[in-house]
Amino acid sequence: MSIAEGQVLMTTDPIGHGVRRMCIAADLEHYSRRTDAGQIEAQRAMSRLVREAGERGALERAQWLTQDRGDGELALLPPGIDEARVITSLWRELREGLHRYNRHANAAARLRVRLAAHEGQTYIADQGFAGDAINTVCRICDCDEVKDALSRAEGDLVLIVSDRIFYDVIRGHDAHDLPAADFKEITVAIPSKAFRAQAFIFSGDRTQGPGSARTEQEAPAPAEPAAPQQAAAGGVTFNIQKMRDAAAGDINHYH
């Protein structure tokens, strides 16, 4: 993952100096299946959607350090940001941007995106970003579990976050747009790279869990009160309720 030609990293960090930052990775679904012209248009549209999402969400995108991934983007955000606000704003604005773009796109041109977030020590190397945090955010963004989640999702965007982001940011903030209870925990294991990590996936699909309240229409109707039990024996009818009242010492008149 080298820096694209002509791209300038706007940072005062010296080469090899580590800074703890939030890392964001975004990738397009089925990019390689597109025609050459389709790949060019997808890259252009993806770059514009992420830029506009940052602008609408007032995320100070000019201060992001970005690195091209061909069919996506890798970004390091400024230290000290409000990470909960960044994630919720980016999710909301990127999802809205994808909705608007895909309304006018045919099936082949439709854009669907995997978005990943992690946080850790990052470095600027000679050819781009470096550090375990960079590897982690890229690997969870590319894992089979999040690809499967996007293929099943109703919408066009799926978010995957590391356990560090989930426990420190998502669960602590519990935003309306990203409710912690709707995230699914997974284990990402890539033996060939000796990589294993816990992560959490959110698709934004509306689902009703087993504990959800039912609507009045769905709720079962209250049971009708049982009728007085009767038993026939030689033509004689026994009123069970009257017999119970008599045994309890109550005097009731039944006609």
N, C-alpha and C positions, 0 to 999 in steps of 0.2 A: 504494500500500500504506500506508494510514493506520492509526494506532493505533485499535483497537476502542474504542468508547465505554465508559467506566468502567474500562478497563484502565490499570494503573499501571506505569510503567517504574521498576523498583527499581534506580536508579543514581545515583551522585553525580557522574557525568560532566557537565560543563556543556554546554549546547547548542553544537554545532559543534566540540567538542573530540574529536580523533581518538584511538582506542584500538585496538591490534592485538588481534583476537579470532578465535576459531574461529567460523565461521558454519555453521549447519545449516538446511536447508530440507527440508520434507516435503510431499508432495502426493498426493492420491488419484487413482487411475485412474478415468476415465470418470465423473467426478463430475456433469457436466452432463446425463448421460443418465438420471439418477435422477429420480424424482418429487419434488415439493416436500417431501413428508413424508420421502422417502428421503434427500434432501439434509440435512435437519435432523438426522436420526438419524445419518447419516454424519459430520457435523461433531462431534456430541456424542461418538460412539464414537472418532473420530480423536483428539480432545483428551484423552479418558480414556486411550487406549492410550499416547500419548506421555508423559503424566504418570506413568502407572504404570510404564512402562519406565524412566523416570528414577529413580523411587523404588526399584524393585527393583535397579537397577544402582548405587545410591548415588551418583548423578551431581549431587547438590546442585542440583536443578532450581529451587529457590527463588531461586537466584542467577542464573538465566538471564534475559536480557532477551528477551521474546517479542513477536511481532507477528502478528496474525491474517492469514491469506491466504485466508479463506473455506473452501476445500477442503483447507487444510493449515496449516502453521505455519512461521514464520521465527524463528530464535532466534540470539542472540549469547551466547556462553558466556563465563564469567569469564576474564580474562587469567591466564596462568600455570598453567593446568590441564594434566593429563597427557592430551594429545590422543589418544594411542594407546588408552589405557584407556577414554576416553569413547566413541570410535568403536566399538571392539569390544563394549563393554557395551551401547551403544545398539542396535547391529545385533542382538545376541543377544536382548536383552529385547524389542525391538519385534517381531522375527520370531516369538518365542514367543507374545507377546500376540496377534498377528494369527492365529496358528494356533488358539489357543483361541477367539477370537471367531468365526472363520469355520467352525469345526466345527458351530456351531449356527445358521449363517446360510444362507438360500437363495441361489441364484445371483445374484439381483438385489441382494441386500444385502451380498454379499461385499466385503470391503475389501482393496484391493491398493495398495501404497504405493511411491512413488519417494522415496528419501532421498539428499540431496546434502550434501557437506561441502567447505568452502573455508576459507582463512585469510588475513586481511589487515587493513588499516586500515579501521576502521568509525567512523561518526559518528551522533550522535543529532541529528536535525533537528526542526523544528517539527511536522511531520506523521508522523514515524517515522524509520526507519533510512535512512542514506544512505552513499554511497561505492561505489567500483568493486568492492570485495569483495562487497557486497550484490548488485549487478547480476550478478556472475559466478556466485554460488551459485544465484541464482534462474534464470538462463538455462541452466545445465547441468542443473538439476532439471527444466526444462521442455523440454529438447531432444528431437528426434525419436528420436535414437539410444537414449536411456534409456527412452523410452516403448516403443520396439520391443523392447528387452531385457526389459522387464516383461511385455509381451504374450506373449513366448516362454518366460518363466521357469516352472519347475515350482512354485516357491513364490510367496508373496504380497509379497515385498519385494525391491527391487533398490537397490543403492548405487552412486552415482556420486561420484567425488572429483576435485578438480582435480589437476593434475600436481604442484603444490606439496605438497598433502596426501599424494599417493602417494609421492613421493620422500622427503619429510621424516618421514612418520609410518608409512604402511603398509609400505613396503619396509624401513625401518629396524627396525620392530617385528616384522613377519612373524608375526602372531598365528595361532594354530590356527584360530580362527573366520574370519579374513580373510587367508588365505595370499596373499602378493603374486603368486605365479605364476599364480593363477587370475583375476587382473584383466585385462581387455581394454582396450588403449589405443585411443582414438578421437579424431577431430578434430571439435569442435563449431564449426560455421560458420553464422552468421546474418547474411548480407550486409545485410539491411535495417536492422540495428542496428550495423553495422560491428563485429561481434563475432566473434572467432575464438580458440579456446583448445584446448589438449590436456587430455583428461580420461581417467579410467579407470573402467570399469564392472565390478561384481561382482554376480552373481546368486545365488551359493551353490549352484548346481546341481552335482551330482556328475557329472563327466565324466572320461573316461579319455583323456589326451593320447597323442600318438604315442610318447612315451618311457616310458609307464607300464609297470610290470612286469606280466607275465602271471601268472595263477594257474596252478597245476600242471595243472588240467584244461584250460586254454587252451593251454598250452605244447605245441609239436609233439613227438611221440614220437621218441626217438632212433632213428636209422636202423639197420636190421639190418645186420650185417657182410656184405659181399658174399661170395657163394659162390665157391669156386675156379672160375676160368674154364676152360671146356672147349671144344674144337673137334673136330668129327668130320671125318676124311678117310680114306676107304676103310675104315671100320670101326675105325680106330685112335684111341684116346682119349689126348689130351695133358693131363697135369696141370701147369697153368701154375705153381702155387705150388712144386712140386717142382723145376721147371726154374729158377725164380728162386733157390731155395736153393742149387742146385748151382752156379749161376753165382757166387754169393757165397762159395762155399767151405764152406758149411754141410753137414753130413751129417745127414740126417733119414731116418727109416725110415717109409715110407708103406705101408700095407697096403690 
